[in-house]
Amino acid sequence: MIACLAAISSIAWEPLAPRSTLRDVRVHNLWRQRIPYADALAWQRQLRSAHIETLRSGELPAEDTLLVMQHPPVLTLGTSSTLDNLRSDSPPFELFRTERGGEVTYHGPGQLLLYPVLDLRAYRQDVDWYLRSLEEVAMRTVGSLGLPAHREQGLTGVWVEDAKVCAIGVKLSRWVTMHGLALNVHVDLDHFGHIVPCGIPDRPVTSIRKEHAARTLLVGTSEADLLERTQALLLRHFGDVFSANLREVDTPPTLFVTEDAPKAMAQARDIT
């Protein structure tokens, strides 16, 4: 269980050893859609449970999955978060407690979420490597858009100068992952004012759009075009970093059908 804010031993990233075939990963690419957070959380849990069940039964491993989407405005808390990093007793957005590590963060329109549900036995059984790999995906994406992205010693995430552009928080069960990364593309940064993002009071958050404006890059590019370009780069770099063959699949109108969905939503909203 790894935090959105976490101490790390190294900021280095090591690529996977070369392999003869790429790992297949199916992609539900819903980047245009604002999927309610509770739905996305229940969907991830269902996918993770399917993975773990096949491990227990000895069947062939379930296929890895990558979810790409936006959310309506929402605040989420990690397992060990307190309410101290809320700047309001009554924030204007829904508040969820989740099983990821880390402190409070904000998700909203204009922010791309990547939720990998992967069996790390097929990649590398190393939590630190997995975090650094997610950072690598985000750094390459931001770099491909002309911005100088970097890691910060002792912190998890991706930064442009002194401002955080990508937050990362994950959960692992039997080496199966869920949660992931949130990359600020043209998100409303004022919404972060309701919290101390990731529990870091002295560092601002930023977005790709804001950093482009400061450098007069991609002038005239619409928000929709920037979002489309960014999601394509995220997927390309994810495939490269994880040596994966990404295969986009159709998403059914009903994202998931499970009796556990209402229970999952109720648990997520439990913030006591």
Protein Blocks (a to p, Z undefined) as FASTA:
>chain_A
ZZfbdcdfbfcdcdddddfbdcddddddfklpccdfklmmmmmmmmmmmmmmmmmnopac
dddddddddddddddddfklcfklpcbfbdcbdcdddfbecddddddehiacddddddfk
lmcgcfklmmmmmmmmmmmmmmmnopacdddehiacddehjbcfbdcddddeehiaeeji
dddfkbcfklmmmpcehhiakbccddfklmmmmnopaehiafklmmmmmmmmmmmmmmmm
nopacddddddfblbacfklmmmmmmmmmmZZ
